[in-house]
Amino acid sequence: MGKAHFRRLGAEVESALIVDRASADDPQWAALIEAADLIYFSGGDPGYLYQTLVGTRAWDAVTSAYARGAALAGCSAGAMILGQYLPSRPALDFKFVAAFGWIRNCLVLPHFDRLPFRSMLLPLIRRKLAGGQYALGIDENTALVGRMGGEWQVMGAAGVSLMTRRDSKKYPAGSRLALPGA
């Protein structure tokens, strides 16, 4: 679906067929990633995605491409790994575990408007956040687009919730915001 989407936008699309650590260390995929102008991480299991990529040639290629100016994007689990933290599991007693940390001090929560028991989860998430940490709840069919250290814009059908331990604020589509500590 991702390939079809980007082709409709006029992009030249190639996929790195990375499904496990062995393929993440394959030099052919690292070369493809390093040459990319946009690197898009798809959905799935965020813990598996992180563990598959961390410390591999593919991830080294991502950091090299980003350093030369490539853009990073992700949906669902692919967005979650760009934050500093992941939830340890999809349960009420989750803990924070490491993610790649491109968005420092942040827990990215996609499909936020579709989370079951959201009214119970919001206070729980906020209580688990330490000083300086925050969560971004990104609703379905919505994107948060920006640059680290710069302004971000909410685009799409719904909104983005920015939560800290002290408060929560919802930004509807079209809103602009700065991320905490950026």
N, C-alpha and C positions, 0 to 999 in steps of 0.2 A: 504494500500500500504506500509506503514511504517513497519508493522509487517512482511509482506512478504519479504521486503528488508532485514531486520535484520536477519530473519531466513535463507535466502540464504547465509548470511555471517557466519552462524553457531551459532548465538546467541540464547539463551533461551529468549523468548519474552513474556511479559505479559503486558496487557493494563489496565490502570486505567481509568474507564469509567466516566470521569469527564466532565459534560456538563453544569453545573450551580453551584451556590454557595452551594447549599445543598449537591450535590455530592462531591464538593471540601472539605466539612467538614466531609465527611464520614470516620470514623476511618479505615475501611477496605482498602480504597485507600491510606490513609496516611501511613499505615503499609507497603503496597506494595512499595510505593515510597521510603520510608526510607530505605528499604532493597536493593534497586536497585544500580547497579554499573554504569549504564548509564541512564540518564533521558532525554528523547527526547520529545520536544514540537512541535506539528504539526502546520499546518497553519490554516487560517481562518481570523477572525477579531481581530487584535491585541488589540484594546481597550476592546473588550468583553473578550478576553483571560486574559488580565491583571486584569480586574474588577472581573472576576470569581475566580481568584486565590489569589489575594492580601488579606492578613490577615486571611487565612484559614489554616486548619490542613494540607491540601495538600502542601501549600507553606512552612509551617513550616517543613514538611517532606523533601522537596527539600533542604532547607538550612541545615538541619541535615545531609542528605546524602552527600551533597557537602562538608561539614566540615569533614566528615570521608574519603573523597577521591573519591566520585562518580563524573563522568563527566556529564556535561550538554551539550545538543545539541538542535538545533532548525532549522526548515525550515520556511520560509515565516514569518507569524505572530509569530511563535514560536521562531524565531531568533530575531525578533524585540523587544519582551518583555525582552530580556536579556540586551539590552542597557539601558542607563540612561533615554532616552526620546523616546516618540512616537509622530508621527504627530497627531494633534487633529482630523484630518479628511483627506480623500484623495482629497484635493483641493489646489489650488494655494495660498489661504490665510490661510494656516494651522499655528498653533502655536505648541510649544512643550508642551507635557503633560508627567506626570510621567510614567516610566516603572520601572522594578526591579533594574536596576543599576549595574548588574554584570560587564558590560563593562562601566566603569565610563566615564561621559561626552560625551557619544556616542549616536548617532541616527543611528540605523541599517536600511538600505534600501535594502530589497531583490528584486530580479527580476529587478535589476538596468538597465540591458541592454534592458529590455522590457517596461520600463516606457514610457507612452505616453508623448510627448512634452519634452523629456529629455533635449534637448538643451536649453529650456526655464527654466526647473527645476533646473539644475545645478547652475546657478548664483543665483537663488532665495534661494535655500538651503544654499549656502555659505553665502549670506547676512544675513540670519537668525541665523547663528552660532555666538555665543559670544566668547570672548577670552577663550581658553582652551577647547571649545567644538569642536567636529568633527563628521563627518558622514562617515559611511562605506557603499558604494554602492556595493552590492554583486550580480554579474551577475548570471543568471540562470545556473543550472548544475555546480555550483561552490561552494566551501566551503572555509571558513577561519578557519583554525585549529590551536589551540595554547593554551597557558596557561597564565592567567593574570600575568603580571610582566615578562613574558618571550617572546620568539620569536614566531611569527605566520607564517604559510605557506598557500599560496593560492594553492588550489588543485581543479582539475576538468577541465572543458572544456573552461572556459573563464577567467575572472579576477575580481579584487576587486579595487574599486576607493576609495581612502582616501581623504576626503575633509575637509579643514579648511576654515576659513573666508578668509585667504590670498591666498591659492592655492589648487590645486587638482592634485593628482598623481595616475596613473593607474598602478596596479601591475598584470602582467600576471600570468597564472598558473605556478607554480614552484617557484615563487618569495617568499622571506622571508622578513618580516617586523616587526618592533616594533610599537605598538600602542602608540599614543601620551599620555604622562603622566603616562605610565605603568612602 
